[in-house]
Amino acid sequence: MERFLLFIRDDDGRDQTDVHPSERSARTALAAYVRSRSEPNADVVPLHDDDAIDSYFAARDAEYVIARLTKTMRREGDPA
């Protein structure tokens, strides 16, 4: 089963990590985060999700990662 990890390190130095069932879900959560951290009249609020994300992170010393997580099956003889 695949899951997607969303990791955010914002300019305040706090880290936030969530796990999502799909990449789209992780990006939707990231866009919601961006909008929640922006002023109500900020330029990112009316933008499409991807544009809001790009604009927010371009203007700050912040970063994010969305990574696919997979669970591999162990082969016989592999350590647990």
N, C-alpha and C positions, 0 to 999 in steps of 0.2 A: 504494500500500500504506500503510495506516495503522499507526502505532506510537503508543505512549503514553509520555510522559516523566514520570518520577517524580522530583521534586526535594524534598529534605528539608533544612531548616536547623534543627538542633537547638539546644538551649540552651547547648551547649558551643561554638557558633560554627562548627562544621564543617559543610560542605555535602556532600551525597551526591546523586548523579544516576544514574539507571538508565533504560534504555529497555525497554519491555515490548510484547508483541504485542497485548495487549488492556487495556482499562481494569480489568477484573476482576483480571487478572494483576498490574497495578500496585497495586491495593488490597490484594491478598493479600500482596504483598511489603511494603507499608507496614505491614500488621498484624503480619507476622513481625518487622519492624524494631522496632515498638513493644514487642512482647513480649520481644525480645532485649535491649532497653534497660531493661526493668522488672525489679524484684526478683522472684524466683520466687514469693513470696507476695503480690505486688501485686494490687490490685483489677482491673487490666486483663487479667490472664492468663486467667481463666475466661470473660470476656465474648465475645460475638459480635464478629467482626472490626470492623464499623463502630462498635460501642459502645466497643471497646478503643481504636480510633483517636481517637474524639471525647474520651474520658476522658483519654488521654495528652496530647493537644495542649491541652486546656483547662487542665491543671495545670502547664504549662510555657511558657516564653517560646520557643516553637518554632513552626515553620510548615512546611507542605508544599503542593505543587501537583502535580496530575496534569493534564497537558495533552495533547490529541490533536495529533499531528504528521501532516501530510499533505504529500505531494510533488505540487505542481501541475505541469502540463505547460506548457512554454514555448510561446508563440505565435511564429510565424514573424516575424522581425524584432526580437524581444526580445533584449536583451544576454545573453550567456552567464553 
